[in-house]
Amino acid sequence: MPSKILIVGACGQIGSELTFALRDIHGEDAVIASDIKSSTSPELASGPFEILDATDYDNFKTVVSKHNIDTVYMMAAMLSGTAEKFPEKGWDLNMTSLFNVLNLGKEKLVNKIFWPSSIAVFGPTTPKVDTPQQTIMEPTTVYGISKQAGERWCAYYYKRYGVDVRSIRYPGLISYKTPPGGGTTDYAIEIFHEALKSSSYTSFLSQETTLPMMYMDDAINATISIMDAPTESIKIRSSYNLAGVSFTPEELYAEVKKHIPDFEMNYKSDFRQDIADSWPNCINDSEAASDWGWKKDFDLEMIVKEMLAGVKSLKEVN
Ligand code: VAH
């Protein structure tokens, strides 16, 4: 049986688009989508789908052996906003799922693993501008703590057991094909749906909150690039910094207003303001560029155009 790819958390924001992209490259049947709940997405149903609880090692091992899986993208996670509401559940999901996939690698049941980290590993004492790959990391959120600990375990399993695990510190990701997933950067997705529905939006982050962001197509390209890179070019086995474009809610509002002149934005910070304030403004990703050729495509103007067109297309379909 040919070796296959398994996406864990395929119903999520990144997992769903990763499934579509990898199926385009490798064919429908080469990519097994999985999630803890059945999929409502017709695209995901276009190829093999498995119900998989990533915190259940035996369930994970059974799916891997049933489909002769060679490569696993372990995308299931509880994001920053939700994990602050359910700290122990967030830690358990984010860490147990990682240990399960790393142990599949240690047992040589899979050959290559991708695991997502986040700029949430940085904290209020991290340099906020041009944040370097190696720097002070004192995250103040459950999500950030779990991602920082996860990075250390990835580096340990590579060094101790030779597990070929690769990772990226994603910025806030912007996409329209799946609903926002409980993150602090979700305002940058919600704004497009509200702008087209009601011409007004109340941001839960203040207008001057600068955050590192990225369009999903760039994130998917980076994920596939790091996994396709030759082993010897992956010099960082914790997780690579990755940068797209940094902006404030006010700058995003101004760009949207160019397309929807009567669009109005209000601001009412909630608990996520403290989370956002603990994160950097912009990231230095020179190691990803030099080690495996990373280069972003989407700037703010392009993101706004793509998102408005994409959300409109969803409304036409639904
Ligand atoms: C979150 N979207 O907001 C995620 C991301 C950098 C933020 O990791 O939790």
Residues whose N, C-alpha, C, O or C-beta is under 5 A from the ligand:
A	BS01	VAH	L79 S80 G81 S118 I119 A120 Y170 P171 G172 L173 G183 T184 T185
